[in-house]
Amino acid sequence: MSSDEASIFSTFLFCLLMFVFSPREIEARKLAVKMCSSSCGDVKNISYPFRLKGDPARCGHPELELSCESNKTIFEFNSGKYYVKRISYDKCTISVVDVNLAYGSCSFPSTSFSPPGLSFSYSFDYNLNSYANYVNCSSDIVDQVSAKVPCLSNNQLNVYVYVGYDLIATSISHLPDSCAFISKVPVVLNRSVDKLSYEDLRKSLESGFDLTWLDWSWSLSMPRYCMYNAGVVATIICYPYYIRFPVDVLIIGRFILAPIVFLVFLIHKYRTTLQTVDNVEKFLHNQQSWMPKRYSYPEIIAMTNHFTHKLGQGGFGSVYKGQLHTGGLIAVKMLKNSKFSAEEFINEVSTIGRIHHVNVVQLLGFCSEGSKRAVVYEYMPNGSLDRHIFPKESRGQSFSWEKLHEVALGTARGIEYLHNGCDVCILHFDIKPHNI
């Protein structure tokens, strides 16, 4: 990004922040949130980041949409259905229970709860939550951390529930080979699992578990948007659309501090530009006896007739044919994405401008105005060597061996001059037919 582009971007960003922090805009958004409160059964005031099915899209995130069935709030995710017991916006938690395990039902979970596969994210308090892992065993198991599920077992099935953080957790790492995993669901146990009974487990499953979303806002009345990260410990991260500030702070920042900061930025930018220009002009004055002619950018445009005749394209820029006001033909290379500062560019031009040899193309002038940089060389009417030695470029005009020998000697003399004939040894790292 150029300095001009950076300046424009900074100004735009500043104006954008001023608009976002407008007190009038804040009040309008707060009013919009108050209009997006729904209820279903025992769950009251459903609001962002959740929304009830049928509510306007602005009221909540589409992935966190709740439905109301038989006066019960339903939360669907991970291909499963969960009853919503309550939502705490102060603690940023939503309490849910699997519909197949609610009200004392004896059934498998509606889906196997696997965090990395969710389309949204959540976080657990792992000091309280563990997993109830349903497994089917071909024979009876005696284990202190497992409980047989009588209502699901029969002659073909021996269903057990192992409790742990996962199937690879230490408490269930010794799962027999005769057992196969079926599904799992989070469970909150209020007692030690050393003497697990299915009745205790059933009551815990009926109580459900909490999902916690991370809310970085300062006010619960703010609209938010959520980003998802389904990792090992997945999270819903809800960011505020804006940050709430007291109105007096906004007024001070908007009408006093912001203009001062912006003015300081402009002064610093202006002084930096002046200092750079001053350094370049001083250098040019000290080197004027060695420097080639300096052209302005409008002069470059005029000499190339608005860059109409393009001679070629290189790694450092495009080359255009031009004409001096005296009638002499020139080749103008417009440099792109130059990594050198203005002073470094002028220093390079000063060095190249001292080169005068019959076998080296002479630098006639240059241009350095802001981000616009160009070098002006004498025009070579016969073009480059590649047009005469490569079949696709030669157009039937190939060189004889005598001519090639002459070109090779001329190239060698030019390189020898750059190495030993100049005040400063110059190494050319891009010698190829296109540059001869």
N, C-alpha and C positions, 0 to 999 in steps of 0.2 A: 504494500500500500504506500503510495506516494505521500509526501507531506501535505499536498493540497487535499488529497482524498481523506487523509487522517483528520485534517482540520474540519472538513465538511461533516465527517462522521461524528466527531466530538460535538459539534454544534447541534446536529440532529439528535444525538443521544441526550444532550442537556435539555433540549426543548421537550423531548419525549418524557423525561423524568418529571419535568415541571407539570406536564399535563396529567400524568398518572397520579401525582401527589396533590391534585387539585381537591380542596375540601368539598366542592360541589359534586365532584365525581364520586367521592367517598360516600357521601350521604345517599346518592342515587343508588349505589351498589348495595348499601345496607338495606335500603327499602326493598330492593329486589329479593334479598335473602328472606326478609320477613314474609314475603308473598309466596314462599316455597316451603311451607311447613304442612306436612300431611300426617295422618294417623291411621292405624289399622289395629283393631282390637286393643290389647294392652300396651302396644307400642305407640307412644304419642310423639308429636313434633318431629317427624322424620325430616331431616334436612341434610345439607351438604356435609360430607361427600356422598351421602346416600340420597336416593330419591325413590319415590313410590311410582310404580308403573302407571303411566297416564299423566304424570306431572310434566311440565315443560322441560325441555332438554337442559336449560340453564340451571335447573334446580339440583342437579347432581351428576356424578360421572356415570356414563352409560354402562360401564362394567360393574357398577355398584348399585344396580337397580333392584329394588325389592318389589315383591308382589303381595297381594292380599287375597287369600283364599280361605273361605269359611271363617272370616273374621280373625284369621291368623296371618302374621307377617312371615313371608317365605323369602329366604336368601338362597339363591341357586349359584353354585360355583363348583368347579372340579367335577362336573357331571353328577353332582349330588344335590339334595334338597335339605335345607336346614330351617327349623323354626327359629325366628328371632324372639328372644325373651325380653331383651331390653337393649337400649343403646345409651351409653354414657358419653356425651360430648365433652364433659369435663375431664374424664380419664381417657378419652379416645378409645373406648372399647365397645365392641358389639358382642353380646352373649348369645350363643346359638346352640341348638341341639339337633342332632340328626333326626329326621322325621321318622325313621324306622326304629329309633331307640327311645323316642319320647313316650311319655305316659305309661311307662312300664312295659312297653312292647318287647317281645322276644324275637329278634330278627338280626340279620346281618346289617351292617351299616349300608346306607344307600350307595356309597362309593368308597373306594379305598382312598384315604386322605394322604396325598403325597405332595408336599409343598412345592418342590421344583416344577411340577407339572401344571400349577395353577396359572390361569390367565391373568390373575391379579396377585397381589402380594399382601402379606400380613406378618406380624411378629408375635411370638409367644413369650410368656413369662415362664422360663424353663425351670424355675425353682418350684413351681406348682404343677405344671402340666407334664403329662407323660402320655404314652400311647398304649391303647388296648389293641393288641395284635391278635386277630382271629386266625387260628390255624386248624387244619384237619389232619388228624393222626390216624394211622391204620391200627394202632393199638393204644391201650390205656397208658397214660403218663402220670407219674407221681413227681410233682415239682412244687416247691414252695412259692414260686412266682407265677404259677399258672392256676387257672380254675376251669373246671369242665362246665360247659353250658348244656345243662340237661335238656332244655326245651328245643335245642337245635341238633342234639345227638340222637342217633338211631342205630339200627343194625349196620348200616353202611357208613355212617359218619360218627366220628369222635371229635367233636368241636371243643377246642380249648381256647382260652384267652390268656396270652402272655402279656405281662405289663413291663414296659421299658420305654426308653426314648426312641428306639428303633429296633428292627430285627437284628442289627449288628451290635446293639448295646450289650454291656457286660452282663446285665441281669438275665438276658435270654440268649447269650452266645452259645449255650450248650443245647440248642434246639435239636432234638433227635432227627435222624435222617428219615424216620417214618412219618414225619410231619411236613405238611405243605402249607405255605402261607396263603391266606384268602384275602384279607383286607385289614385295615387298621383305622383307628379313629382316636383323636385326642381325648384324654380323660383326666379329670382332676380328682386325685385321691387325697382324702383328709386323714388318712392313717397309713401306717407302714404296710408295705406289700409283702412282708415276711409270711403272714398268714392270710393269704388272699382267699376270699370266698366270692362266689358269683353273685350272691345277694348284695354284698357291699359294692361290687363292681357295677351291678345293674343300677343301683341307686346313683352312683357317680355318673354313669353314662346318661341317665335320665336328667341329671342336672345340667349337662352340656359343658361347654367350655367357652373361653373368651378369645376373641381375635382383637388385637391391638393395632391401631394404625398410628403412625407418627405424624403429628400435626405441628408444623413450625410456625403457625400463625400466632399473633398476639391477641386476637379477639375471636371468640366463638361465633360472632355474628358475621364474620367475613366469608365471602365466597372463596372457594379454593379449587385448585386443580391437583390431580394426583399423578404421580409417576410410579411405575411398577418395577420391582427388582426381585425376580423369583430366584433367589439364591438359596444357599443352605439355610440361612435364617432370613426368609423373605419378608419384605416390608412394604406397606402402603406408606408413601411419603406424600403428604398433602401440603402444597405450598399455597400461600395466600395470593390472590390476584393483585393485591396491593398491601402495603404495610400501614397500619393505622397509627397516626400521630395526632396529638392534640392539635386543635385548630390554631391556637396561638403559635405553636412551634412551626406549623406549616406556613403561616403568614410571615413569620420572621425569616424562615428559610427561603420562601419564594420571593419576597420583595426586598430583602436586605442582603442576606448571606450569598444567595445564588448569583445576583448581579456582580457582587464583589469578586467571587471566585471566577466568574466568567471573564471579568475585566482583567484580572491578574493573568489568566490564561492567554488572553489576546496580547497583553503587553509582553509576556515571555516569548510568545510565538514571533512577535514583531521584532524584538531585540535579537532573537536567535537568527532570524532571516537576515537582518542587517549585518550582524557579525560575520555570517558566512559570506555575504556579498562583499563586505569590506576586506576580508582576508583574501578572497579571490582577486579583487581589484589590485590590492597591494602586491600580490605575487606577480600579476600580469605586468604591473609597472616596473618591477625589479627585473623581469625577464624580457622586456619588450624588444631588446636587441636580438634575442634568440627566437622569439615566438613567431609562428606563422600568422597570417591575417585572421582576425576574429570577425565572424559574421553573426549578425542577429538572426533570430529564428524567422522573422518575416523575410529576410534576405534569402535564407535557405529555401523557403517556400517559393519565392519568386524565381530563383535560379533553377529549381527543379520543375517549374510550372505546375505547382501543387502536386508534386510526386506522381506525375502521369506516366513516366517511362521507367519502369522497374527493370534493372539489369540482373538482379539475382537476390537470393535470400541466404543468409549465413546464420551461424549460431549466435552471433552477437547483434544481428539486426539486418535490415534490408538495405540494398544499394540501388540508388537511382541515378539516372543520367541527368546532367544539368549543363547550364551554360552561363559563363560569367558575362557581366555587362560589356566586357571588352570583346566578347565573341569566342573566347577559348572554351573548349569542352571540359567538363569535370565529371567525376564520379563522387556522389555524396552518400556516405554510409550513416544511416540513422540508427544510433545505438539504442537497444531496448534493455530494460531491467538492469541497468548498470550497477554493479556492486561497489563502485568507487564513489567517494565523496567528490564534491566539486573541485576541491583543492587537489585531490589525487588525480583526477581526470586532467586538470590543467598541467600538472607535473608530467604526466605521461605524454601529453601533447608537446610540451616543451622539449622533452627528450627526443621524440620522433621527429620534431621539426628541425633538428640539427642534422638530420641525415640527408646527404647530397651525394648520390652516386648514380651512374648511368644505368646500373642494373637493379636499382631499388626505386619503386614507385614513390614519387615525392608527395609529401603532405603539403597542401597549399593553404589550408585554413581549417577552422574549427568553429563550433557553436556550443555555448554552454549557457543556457537560460533556464533556471529551475531544474525541472526533470527532463527538459529537452536538450539532448546532446548529439552532436554530429561531427564527423570529420570529413574534410574535403580533399580528395586526391586528384591528381592529373588523370585524365581519361585515356584508357588504352583501347584504341579502335579495333585492334585485332582480338580483343577478348582474352580469356584465360586459356592456359595450355590444354585443359581437358577438352575443349571444343575441337582440338586438332589431332588428338591422339586416341580418343575413345570413339569407336565406330558409331554409336548413337548420336554423338555430338559433332563428329567431323564433317558430316554431309559430303563425303567424298573428297575432302581436301586434307588428306593425310600428309604428314611431314616425311621428308626423306631422312635417311640416317645422318647425312651431313648436317641437316637442319636441326635434328634432335641433339646431335653432338654440340652444336653451337648454343642451343638453349641450355643444355646441361652445364657448359662452361660459364655462361652468363649467370646462371643460378648460383653456381659455386662462387663466382667472384662477388656476387651480392652478399652471400652468407659470410664470406671471408671479411668483407668490409664491415658487416655488422659486428663480427667478433673482434676484429683487431683495428679497424679503421676509425671507429667512432671514439669520442671522448669517454663514453661509457659503453662497456661491453653489452651488447643486446643479443639475447637468445630468442630465436623464433621457433615456437613449439608447434606451429601449424603449417609446416611447409608441405604443400601438396599441389597437384596440377591445377586445382581450382584457384589457388592463390599465386600462380605464376603467370 
